[in-house]
Amino acid sequence: MSLGNPPEEERPFQDELDKDREDLPSIGDALARARAAAGLSVDDVSNATRVRVAIVRAIEEDDFGPCGGDVYARGHIRTLARAVGLDPAPLIASYDKRRGGRPAPTLAAPIFEAERIRPERRGPNWTAAMVTAIVAVVGFAGFTAFGGDSDGTDRAQVAEGPEASVSVTEEPTREPAAPEPAESAIAAAPRDKVVVKVGAPDGRSWISAKDSSGRVLWDGVLEEGDSRTFQDDTRVDLVLGNAGALELHVNGEKIEDDFRNGQVERLSYTKGDPAAG
């Protein structure tokens, strides 16, 4: 029986391995198609995920070099897939297969318990014990000589003295806690401002909100069931990545626009009656 290398015909051919990699779906193409279907630009995805524009473009071209390693590449793929509405698991599996499989995790180095310092045994401190005994004897003798009650005068004075008063500190009255703001509190918004509430009852969506000076009030992905409220003295500008999943209230009134899933909307709202910009 030979212990050397296996026969040449039993080894996998390199061109067959390369062919298997070529048959895998393109990760970058899948991400680019999903982003286009959601109506998002590369800048929109970069703003929503905090992944640089250059890295987003490189990944969509299946170039993972700028990611800085497999760990970062997997993280970027997962983040971009969620931003455009894809399941990241198949894309991660495709990436691992292209790289020859996910590497085995590195075992952590064993942690050694620090050596405990044993306290030094000491004998009883007889000097301290003798001093304590002497002090106790002297104290008892002094109490007997000067604190006695030969005529009972001291006891009588104590018994006939004024009754000790006991002061009771009343517990401060606790003011009732302020009630939690109700969902309809937005309806009481001041009329000299514009207040916009964005909710996501039907799905997740990337949104960006700015005030009248162009300052970013919020920029990120609003998960399903969450909501955000924005306020400005003059105007609030919105960009909605998946407008069909969102619900808008402006100055306490619901906006009844027919938004569709995957539709990108750019809106502006000012004081007074709600009006789409």
C-alpha positions as semicolon CSV with decimal commas, in nm:
position;residue;x (nm);y (nm);z (nm)
1;M;0,000;0,000;0,000
2;S;0,149;0,333;-0,103
3;L;0,158;0,623;0,141
4;G;0,266;0,878;-0,118
5;N;0,057;1,126;-0,312
6;P;-0,263;0,991;-0,472
7;P;-0,257;0,908;-0,843
8;E;-0,289;1,203;-1,074
9;E;-0,629;1,090;-1,203
10;E;-0,778;1,093;-0,846
11;R;-0,696;1,462;-0,786
12;P;-0,954;1,728;-0,871
13;F;-0,858;1,925;-1,179
14;Q;-0,804;2,298;-1,127
15;D;-1,016;2,387;-1,429
16;E;-1,312;2,197;-1,276
17;L;-1,278;2,397;-0,954
18;D;-1,266;2,718;-1,153
19;K;-1,577;2,610;-1,345
20;D;-1,765;2,553;-1,016
21;R;-1,679;2,906;-0,910
22;E;-1,796;3,047;-1,242
23;D;-2,133;2,872;-1,204
24;L;-2,201;3,054;-0,874
25;P;-2,438;3,352;-0,896
26;S;-2,273;3,693;-0,898
27;I;-2,304;3,858;-0,556
28;G;-2,246;4,206;-0,694
29;D;-2,501;4,160;-0,974
30;A;-2,766;4,042;-0,726
31;L;-2,706;4,344;-0,500
32;A;-2,707;4,590;-0,792
33;R;-3,031;4,449;-0,937
34;A;-3,207;4,461;-0,598
35;R;-3,091;4,819;-0,539
36;A;-3,221;4,928;-0,880
37;A;-3,553;4,750;-0,818
38;A;-3,590;4,939;-0,489
39;G;-3,527;5,270;-0,669
40;L;-3,216;5,347;-0,464
41;S;-2,894;5,500;-0,588
42;V;-2,546;5,402;-0,470
43;D;-2,536;5,722;-0,264
44;D;-2,870;5,631;-0,101
45;V;-2,740;5,289;0,000
46;S;-2,413;5,438;0,124
47;N;-2,598;5,692;0,339
48;A;-2,828;5,424;0,483
49;T;-2,553;5,171;0,564
50;R;-2,253;5,397;0,635
51;V;-2,054;5,190;0,382
52;R;-1,839;5,414;0,163
53;V;-1,953;5,471;-0,195
54;A;-1,627;5,328;-0,336
55;I;-1,675;5,002;-0,145
56;V;-2,042;4,975;-0,251
57;R;-1,942;5,014;-0,617
58;A;-1,655;4,764;-0,582
59;I;-1,880;4,497;-0,423
60;E;-2,141;4,542;-0,698
61;E;-1,856;4,465;-0,942
62;D;-1,758;4,153;-0,736
63;D;-1,434;4,320;-0,627
64;F;-1,395;4,253;-0,252
65;G;-1,037;4,375;-0,221
66;P;-1,128;4,721;-0,082
67;C;-1,322;4,553;0,203
68;G;-0,997;4,473;0,383
69;G;-1,047;4,100;0,445
70;D;-1,305;3,822;0,446
71;V;-1,456;3,921;0,780
72;Y;-1,523;4,277;0,664
73;A;-1,642;4,158;0,323
74;R;-1,903;3,930;0,482
75;G;-2,019;4,215;0,705
76;H;-2,054;4,454;0,409
77;I;-2,244;4,195;0,203
78;R;-2,484;4,133;0,491
79;T;-2,541;4,506;0,549
80;L;-2,596;4,590;0,180
81;A;-2,830;4,293;0,130
82;R;-3,056;4,403;0,416
83;A;-3,059;4,763;0,287
84;V;-3,193;4,657;-0,055
85;G;-3,434;4,393;0,078
86;L;-3,238;4,070;0,008
87;D;-3,178;3,770;0,231
88;P;-2,802;3,789;0,309
89;A;-2,760;3,416;0,388
90;P;-2,739;3,286;0,026
91;L;-2,499;3,566;-0,068
92;I;-2,271;3,490;0,228
93;A;-2,278;3,118;0,137
94;S;-2,186;3,203;-0,223
95;Y;-1,898;3,422;-0,103
96;D;-1,766;3,145;0,124
97;K;-1,786;2,889;-0,157
98;R;-1,590;3,119;-0,388
99;R;-1,325;3,154;-0,118
100;G;-1,297;2,777;-0,068
101;G;-1,527;2,755;0,233
102;R;-1,555;2,945;0,554
103;P;-1,234;2,911;0,761
104;A;-1,251;2,721;1,088
105;P;-1,271;2,949;1,391
106;T;-0,947;3,001;1,579
107;L;-0,951;2,854;1,928
108;A;-0,898;3,104;2,202
109;A;-0,581;3,072;2,407
110;P;-0,634;2,900;2,746
111;I;-0,673;3,134;3,038
112;F;-0,459;3,045;3,334
113;E;-0,577;3,127;3,682
114;A;-0,343;3,364;3,860
115;E;-0,156;3,215;4,153
116;R;-0,330;3,296;4,474
117;I;-0,127;3,457;4,750
118;R;-0,174;3,263;5,067
119;P;-0,192;3,474;5,381
120;E;0,092;3,426;5,624
121;R;-0,006;3,247;5,943
122;R;0,043;3,452;6,253
123;G;0,019;3,359;6,615
124;P;-0,214;3,527;6,865
125;N;-0,123;3,881;6,968
126;W;-0,095;3,842;7,344
127;T;0,015;4,202;7,401
128;A;-0,301;4,344;7,249
129;A;-0,515;4,101;7,450
130;M;-0,352;4,208;7,779
131;V;-0,397;4,579;7,699
132;T;-0,766;4,521;7,621
133;A;-0,823;4,337;7,950
134;I;-0,654;4,613;8,153
135;V;-0,863;4,884;7,988
136;A;-1,183;4,686;8,063
137;V;-1,092;4,648;8,434
138;V;-1,004;5,017;8,474
139;G;-1,324;5,125;8,303
140;F;-1,541;4,905;8,526
141;A;-1,372;5,037;8,842
142;G;-1,424;5,398;8,735
143;F;-1,790;5,339;8,659
144;T;-1,843;5,183;9,003
145;A;-1,665;5,470;9,186
146;F;-1,819;5,770;9,012
147;G;-2,144;5,651;8,854
148;G;-2,314;5,486;9,156
149;D;-2,658;5,584;9,298
150;S;-2,603;5,594;9,677
151;D;-2,903;5,819;9,747
152;G;-3,106;5,750;9,436
153;T;-3,102;6,123;9,347
154;D;-2,983;6,078;8,994
155;R;-3,244;5,815;8,922
156;A;-3,519;6,037;9,058
157;Q;-3,410;6,327;8,842
158;V;-3,410;6,109;8,539
159;A;-3,754;5,969;8,624
160;E;-3,906;6,313;8,693
161;G;-3,746;6,489;8,400
162;P;-3,947;6,621;8,105
163;E;-4,082;6,361;7,870
164;A;-3,864;6,313;7,570
165;S;-4,024;6,433;7,252
166;V;-4,014;6,216;6,946
167;S;-4,010;6,403;6,618
168;V;-4,168;6,227;6,327
169;T;-4,056;6,339;5,986
170;E;-4,340;6,326;5,746
171;E;-4,269;6,161;5,417
172;P;-4,266;6,425;5,144
173;T;-4,567;6,417;4,922
174;R;-4,483;6,268;4,587
175;E;-4,619;6,450;4,291
176;P;-4,793;6,224;4,041
177;A;-4,574;6,123;3,753
178;A;-4,639;6,295;3,427
179;P;-4,845;6,074;3,195
180;E;-4,677;5,922;2,895
181;P;-4,742;6,120;2,578
182;A;-5,031;5,969;2,388
183;E;-5,006;5,870;2,024
184;S;-5,233;6,162;1,937
185;A;-5,006;6,416;2,105
186;I;-4,877;6,517;1,763
187;A;-5,220;6,664;1,693
188;A;-5,147;6,930;1,959
189;A;-4,830;7,046;1,782
190;P;-4,779;7,423;1,783
191;R;-4,914;7,589;1,471
192;D;-4,600;7,803;1,434
193;K;-4,392;7,493;1,356
194;V;-4,407;7,200;1,117
195;V;-4,416;6,855;1,280
196;V;-4,382;6,541;1,066
197;K;-4,423;6,188;1,201
198;V;-4,307;5,893;0,987
199;G;-4,422;5,541;1,085
200;A;-4,343;5,203;0,927
201;P;-4,648;4,980;0,992
202;D;-4,613;4,771;0,674
203;G;-4,238;4,710;0,640
204;R;-3,890;4,860;0,674
205;S;-3,764;5,157;0,473
206;W;-3,463;5,383;0,452
207;I;-3,549;5,748;0,518
208;S;-3,362;6,076;0,534
209;A;-3,498;6,392;0,701
210;K;-3,353;6,746;0,688
211;D;-3,463;7,083;0,826
212;S;-3,500;7,408;0,634
213;S;-3,126;7,485;0,667
214;G;-3,026;7,150;0,516
215;R;-2,915;7,002;0,847
216;V;-2,972;6,624;0,866
217;L;-3,227;6,543;1,137
218;W;-3,207;6,167;1,086
219;D;-3,070;5,929;0,824
220;G;-3,110;5,551;0,848
221;V;-3,333;5,246;0,813
222;L;-3,670;5,260;0,990
223;E;-3,761;4,907;1,097
224;E;-4,116;4,773;1,070
225;G;-4,330;4,895;1,362
226;D;-4,100;5,189;1,447
227;S;-4,166;5,560;1,398
228;R;-3,977;5,892;1,400
229;T;-4,096;6,250;1,455
230;F;-3,921;6,555;1,305
231;Q;-3,982;6,924;1,378
232;D;-3,864;7,256;1,236
233;D;-3,976;7,619;1,240
234;T;-4,017;7,639;0,862
235;R;-3,983;7,316;0,661
236;V;-3,901;6,943;0,684
237;D;-3,762;6,766;0,373
238;L;-3,795;6,386;0,341
239;V;-3,651;6,115;0,115
240;L;-3,835;5,782;0,152
241;G;-3,669;5,470;0,009
242;N;-3,973;5,240;0,033
243;A;-4,263;5,483;0,052
244;G;-4,535;5,218;0,024
245;A;-4,445;5,077;0,367
246;L;-4,471;5,414;0,544
247;E;-4,746;5,623;0,702
248;L;-4,712;6,003;0,735
249;H;-4,874;6,251;0,975
250;V;-4,810;6,623;0,920
251;N;-4,918;6,869;1,189
252;G;-5,147;6,602;1,332
253;E;-5,317;6,509;1,003
254;K;-5,262;6,183;0,816
255;I;-5,133;6,210;0,459
256;E;-5,350;6,002;0,224
257;D;-5,107;5,965;-0,070
258;D;-5,102;5,647;-0,279
259;F;-4,740;5,540;-0,228
260;R;-4,623;5,205;-0,363
261;N;-4,374;4,950;-0,226
262;G;-4,023;5,009;-0,356
263;Q;-4,114;5,364;-0,465
264;V;-3,871;5,645;-0,375
265;E;-4,040;5,972;-0,276
266;R;-3,889;6,314;-0,209
267;L;-4,128;6,532;-0,007
268;S;-4,129;6,870;0,168
269;Y;-4,377;6,985;0,431
270;T;-4,426;7,334;0,576
271;K;-4,648;7,505;0,833
272;G;-5,024;7,514;0,777
273;D;-5,216;7,253;0,587
274;P;-5,018;6,936;0,493
275;A;-4,893;6,960;0,137
276;A;-4,659;6,730;-0,052
277;G;-4,366;6,916;-0,208
